[in-house]
Amino acid sequence: MIKIIVRFVLLFAIVATYTGINAQEDINTNFLYKRNNYITDTLGMVVYHQSEQIESILKKNIVVNKTKKSFRGYRIQILSVSGVNSKDKANKEKAELLMDYPGIHVYVVYNSPYFKVRIGDFISKLDALYFMQSILKDYPFAFVVADDINYPYIEKDQIDKNEIKP
């Protein structure tokens, strides 16, 4: 009885394998790659239809984005002072930072009653942390803060070479 079952299973496996191979060879795949040759004048064009409300919202969005001068990013806060002569202290620290790090942008921000000195325009927090590591020896209490930052300046030759770096 066991021999009959084993022979039947082997025969079934052989037949299933043989028909499986032939079934793969018989599939016609021409329909997958069918090309519409009758549309030649619009080849490569995208036509979209949208309501007038969506178009007006998009125009408003474009106008708003043109007026924005900044977006959310990160800066490194160096100093926060309040009290008498706090503005002078912040401006003095700004001058020292500009002399020590000439390539970085320095900002003095006033949030009552504090004057804060922040540096950099970093798109990602990782970039800010990387730069902060290089200044920690001079400013051990520096830390990264989320802030509205200026758009980065991109030179024309960077655009041509696709080498845009923050």
N, C-alpha and C positions, 0 to 999 in steps of 0.2 A: 504494500500500500504506500509506503514512504517513497519507494522508487518511482512509483507512478506520479506522485505529487512533485517530486524533484524534477522529473522529466517534463512535466507539464509547465512548471515554473521556468525552466531553462528554455523550452520552446517558446513560451510567452515572451521572455526577455529578448530572445533573438528576433522574433517577429516585430516586437515593439521598437527595437533599435533600428531594424532595417526600414520600417515604415517611417520612423522619425527622421532618418537621414533623407529619404525620398521626399518627405513632406516639406523639408526645408528647401530642397532644390526646386520644388514646383511653385513656390510663392512668386507671384508677379509683383514686382515693386515699382513698376513704371508709373503707377498712379501717385506714388509718393513724391515724385520729382516732376510732376506735370507743370508746365510753365504756360502762363496765359500770354500767348503771342498776340492776341487781339488788342491788348492795351500797350501800345508802343509810344504814344505821345505823352503819357503820364508816368512812364517808368522812372522811378527814383523820386517821385513827388509824393508828399503826404498831404492829404486833404482831410481837414477836420471841420466839424460842424459844432458850433457852440452857441448858446443863447446870448442875447445882448447883455443880460445881467452879469454873466460870467466875464464877458469882455470888459464891462465897465469896472468890475472889481479888480481885474488884472491891471487896468490902466491906473486906478487909484493906488494899487500896490507899487507900481513902477514909480509914480510920483513920490510916494512916501519914502521909498528906498533911495531915491536921488537926493532927498533932503537929509538923510541920515549921514552923519560923519563918523559914526563909530558902531561897534558891535561888541557883544560880550566876549571877553577873553580874560587874561590874567596879567597881573603886575606883581612886582615884589615890593612890599612895604618895608622901608628902611627905618623910618622914624615917625613917631607920633608924639607931638608936644602940645601943651596948653599952658595958659598963664601969661605972665608978663613977658614981652619980647619973644613970644613963641613964633611969630611970623618971621622975625629976623633969624631965629635959630634954624627954621626950616629952609629959608633962602640961603643961609650960609652952608647948610648941609648939601643943598642942591648944587651950589657952586663947587664944593669939594668933589661931589660925585661926577660932575661934568669934567673936572680936571683928571680924576682918576680913571674914568671910563668914558672916553670921548665919543664912542660910537653908539652909546645907549641914550634913549630919551628919558629925561627926568621930569617928573610932575610934582607940583605942590598942590595938594587938595585940601580944601577947608570944609570940614564937617564940624559945625559948632559943638563944642569949644576947641576942637583939635585941629592943628595943622599937621597934615600927613605928607611925608615924602615917599613917593612911589616911583619905581623905575621900570622901563620896558613896556613893550606891547607884544605879549606872547599869546599866540592863538590857542595853544594847548597848555595844560597844566604841566605836562612832562617837560616842555621846553623851558617853562619858568623854573621848575625845580632844577633842571640841568644848569641853567645860568646861575641860580642861587648858590649852587655848590661852589662856584668859582669866586663868589664874593663873601662867603661865610667867614673867612679869616679876618676880613676887615669889618664886617657887620654881622656879628654872631647872633643877633636877635632878629634878623630879617626873616620874613615869612611871605608866602604866596597868598594873594587875595584876588578874588574875582572882581573884575571892574570892566567898565566900558573902555575899549581900546580903540586906537586909530587904525584905519585900514593900512596894511603894510604897503610900503612903496615897492613897486615892481618895475625894474628897468626893462626897456624895450628888448634888449638882447637876451634877457632871461625868458621873455615870452616867446621869442623866435626859436630858442633852443629847448623850450619846455623844461627849463631848470628853475622853476619857481621854488624858492626856499623862504621860510618865514624869517 
